Amino acid sequence: MAAMPTVTDVALAAGVSRQTVSNVMNSPGIVRADTRERVEAAIAKLGYRPHASARRLRTRRSSTIGIRLDPMIDGISGSVLDRFLHALTEQADRLGLRVLLFTATSPEDEITQLQRLNDGADVDGFVLTSTFAGDPRTEWLIENGISFVTFGRPWGTNDMNDPQHLWVDVDGWAGLHQATRAAQETGARRIGYIGWPSPSGTGEDRRRGWRDAMLERGDVTENDLAALEVVTVDGVAEGTAAMQELRRSAGVLDAVLCASDSLALGAMIANPDRVPVTGYDNTPIAAAIGLSSVDQSVEEVAAGVLELLTGEFGGHVSGAPESDEPRHRMVTPRLVVREFAAIPMDESA
């Protein structure tokens, strides 16, 4: 009997990536029409069945995926996980799968919830968010042989190639590198950065994108970069204070990039010189106030998560089939540029 065609076969026939094939099946609206038609033609020619990849998960027990409903830290940056959850639920529904939400107060409490749901056969696999170095949740799931995929890499020593984790992440380095390059192309040289303090894998990833782009251009020295950077915890008020500090330490500023839209909104409040500000996350408030921002492409993330959870690996590391298929997906974000609009400022800033 001839082997059933795979996603890889479709990708090769259409001349696209596996992620693009996944996007056509799960989020066709984000794929260019000509590319989508080429992939659909390859699917038809090969006789590939898009929903067959989900059968492994559907026939286990409950056709249900569990995911923790993250607490709302603030009403701005927290919307990214809300959008991801919405995209995951929509795309899972197309595969005949349901999403079960649960709450937890800490990683340890989440492990308790994971065990309860798994023991009760309520779910077939889990999606984890907000990963961090030494995350006890992933260690527990691996030890117990439970299917899972994370939105976020494990942030370990070998996080990019760690075979013990199935993950999808957004390339924060690429997002800030792209934003820095865009500012430089407008003539900006002294580009400030407001980021998060260490340790933060996500924050360090974004910070490196800014630093690398600045040093590649050769307009500034390491000493200049030190004066052009301020770190703070996330929040609008914190962004305002950081912008005030940045103006004092940096002197002339041509543009400012921020690790989040919350920080960017705060920076705009303390911006009497109307320096262009760019955020990260492309939240609804960024669109509302005309703030340029890096979009995390959560639809692509959701598609990648479901592909790993329902496809060849079935969300498993232990006992997974030998395969050349990648166990990780890195999504490239995109910069959304908007006409800079001033907002009411703190006149004392």
N, C-alpha and C positions, 0 to 999 in steps of 0.2 A: 504494500500500500504506500502510495506517495505521501511524503510528509506534508502536513498542513502548512500553508504559507504563514509566515510570521510578520510582525511589524517591521522587522529588519528587511525582509524580502520586499515589502511594499515600499519602504524608504529607498532601497536600492533601485527598484524599478522606476520610481518617480523622480529620482535624483535629488532627494531631500533628506533631512535628518529624521531620526526616529521621533524626536520631540514634535516635529512638524506634523508627522502622521498622527500622533496622539492628539495634537491640537485640532486637526481636521475632524477627528472622530468625536472629540469632547467639547471643543470650543471653536467651531468653524468660523464664527464671526471675526476672530482675531487673525485669520489667515487670508492673505491676498487671494482674490478670486481666481487668477490664473494658476497659482500654486495649488489651491484647493481642488480645482478641476483636474489637475495632473495627478494628484494623490487619489482622488475618487476614481479616476480611470484605471489606475494601477490596482486599486482594491477590487474593482469589477473584473479586470483581466485575470488576476490571480485567484479570484474566488475567496479572498480573505473575508472572514466574518468578524467585524469589529467587536461584537459583544461576546465572542467565544472566549476571549481572554479573561472575562469576569467570571466564567463558569466555576473556576477553581474555588473562588471565594464564595460564590452564591450557594454552592452545594454543600458547604461544610455544615453550617448549623442554622444561622439566622439571617443571612444576607444583610448584616448590619455592621457598620463601622463605628467605633467609639472615638470620641474626641472631647477633650476637656474644653469647657467654655471658660476662656481666660477672663480673670477679673478686669474690669475696665479701669486702667490706670489713669487715663485722662480721655476726654472726649475727642481728641484730635488724632494722636498717633495710634490709639487703640483701634481706630476704624480699619486699619490694615488687616488685622486678624478677623474682624467682622466680615470684610470683603472676601477674604480667603475662605471662611466658613460658608459663606453664601455660594461661592463658586464651587466648592467641594460638594455641597449638598445638591446643587443643580446637576453637576456632572455625574455624581453617583446615581442620581435618579435615572439618568439616561441609560445607565448600566444595570438597572433593576436593583440597586442597592439603597439602603436607608442609612441615615446618619443619626446616631444616638449621642446626645449631649449629656455631659455630667460635670459637676463642679468639684473642686478640691482647693484646699487652703494652702497647700505646700507640696513640694515634690513627694515627700513621704506620704502625705495624705492621698496624693494621686495614685501612688503605688497600691495603697489599700483599695482604692476604687477600681483600679485595673484588675486586681485579683478578684474582687467581688464580681465584676462583670464577666470576667473570663470563667470563673468557677460556675457561675449561673448560666453559662452558654448564651448570654445575652448578646454578645458580639463575636465576630469572626476575626477581627483585627483592629488595630488602633492607629490613629494618627496623632503624633505628638507635636507640639509647638513650643516655642520659647526655650530652645535647647541651650545648654551651657557646658563648659568643660567639666568632666567628672559627673555628668548627669546620672543620678542613681536610677532614674526611670528606665533608661535604655539598658543599663546593666541588668536590671531585674527582668526585663522582657526577654533579653537574649538568654539569660540563665534558665528561664522557664519555657523557652522555645515558642514564644507567642508572636504571631505575625504583627509587624508594625512598620511604619515609615515615618520619618520625621520631616517637618518643614523647618529646616535649619540643620546645618552640618553639626557633627558632634564636638567640634572645637577642641580636638585633642592634638597630640604631637603629629599624628599622621592623618589628620581629619579629611584631607582631600581624597585619600585612597584607602581609608580604613574598610576592610572587607566585613567587619562586624556590624556595620550599619548600612541601612538603606535610607537614603536621604535625598531631599530636593531643597535647594537653597537659591537665593538671589545673590548675584555677584555684586556685593556692596562696593568692592574696589572699582569695578567697571562703572558703576553708577556715579561715583564721585569723580573718577577720572574723566568721564564724559562731561560732567557738569563743569569741571575745571577747564577742560579744553574749550568748551563752548564760551565760557567767560573770556578766556584768553583770545579767542577769535574775534571778540568785539573790541579788543585792544586793552583789556584789563591786565595789569601786571601784578599789582599788590592785592592778592585775593586772600581774604581772611577766612578762617575756618573755626566754627563753634561746634565742638564735639563732646563726647561723653568721656568721663574718667575711666581709667583702667581699674579692674579687669573687665573688659567687654569685648568679646570676640567680634561681634557685629560692629561695634564702634571702631575697633582697631582696623577692621577691614575697610571701612569707609574712609577713615583718616589716611590710610596708606594710598588710597586712590588720589586724594588731594595732594599729598606730599609728592608722590611720584610724578604726577603731571606738572607740578610746580618746578621740581628739580630737572625734569626732562627739558623744559623750556629754557632753563638757564637764566631766567630773569632775576632770581633771588638766591640768596645764600642760606645755609643752615641757620645762621643767626637771624636772618630775616624771617624765616619760617617760625622760629620760636616766638617772635614778637607778633606774628600774624595768627597765632592760635590761642584759643581759650577753651578750657574744658569745664563742663558743669553737668549736673544731673538734668534729666529731661524736664521740660515744663516751659510754659509761656513766660512766667515771671523770671525764671532762671535765664531764659533767652534774652530778656531785656537787660538784666544785670550783666550778662556776658558781653552783649554788644557794647554797653557802656565801657566795660573794661577793655574790650578790643580797640575801641576808638582811642582810648588813652595810651595803650601800649604800641599800637601799630602806626599811629599818626595817619598818614594818607591811606585810604582804602579805595580800591577801584570796584570791588565786589566782595560779597560775603556768602559762603556756603555753610550750610548747617546739616547736622546729622539727622534732623527730624523737622517736620513741619511745625511742631510745637515750638522748638527753639527758633525757627525762622520767623514765626509770627511774633514772638517776643522781640527778636532783633529788629523787625520792622517798626516796632513801637518806639525804639530808641535810635532812630535813623534820620536825624534832621537834614543830613546831606543827601538823602534819597539815593543812597548807594544800592545798586541792584542786589537783592537777596534771593538765594535759591534754597529750597528745603528738600526734604527727602520723605517719600511715602505717597505723594500726590493725593492727599486727603481731600474730602469735599470742601473743606475750608480753604485749601489752596486754590481750588478752582473759583471759589466765591470771591476771593479778594485779589485775584490776578497774580498769584505767587507761582513762579516757576518751581518745578519740583520733580524729583526722580520717582518714576512710577515702578512699583515692584512686580508688575505683570502677574498678579495673583491667579489669573485664569490659567496661565501656563504652569504655575506652581501646582495648582490643584490637579491639572491633567497629568503632570509628572508623578505626583503622589499616587494617584489612582492606578497609573500604569505599573508602578512598582508593587503596589499592594495587590493588584488583581492579576498581574501578568505572570511571566515565567517563574519569578521568584516567589510569588504569592506572599510577599511581605516577610519571608523567612530568610534567615541567615544560616542557621544550623539545618543541615539536611537539604539545603537548596541545591538545585541541579547545577552541575558543572556547565558553565556558560561563558561566552565572551561578551555577553550583553552587559552594559555598564550598570553598576549598582547605585549610581548616583546621577543626579541631574542638576546642572548649574544653569539657572535662568539668567539671561542678560536683561537688566532693567533698561528703561528708556527715559530720556529726559524730556519732560513736557515744558516747553518754553511758552511763557505768557507775557503779555505786555505788562511791564512793571507798573503797579498802581500803589500809590501812597495810601496809608491808613492813618487814622488819628493817632498822633504821637503824644507821648508823655513830655510835655513842654519843659520839664525839669531835667530831662535826660541829657 
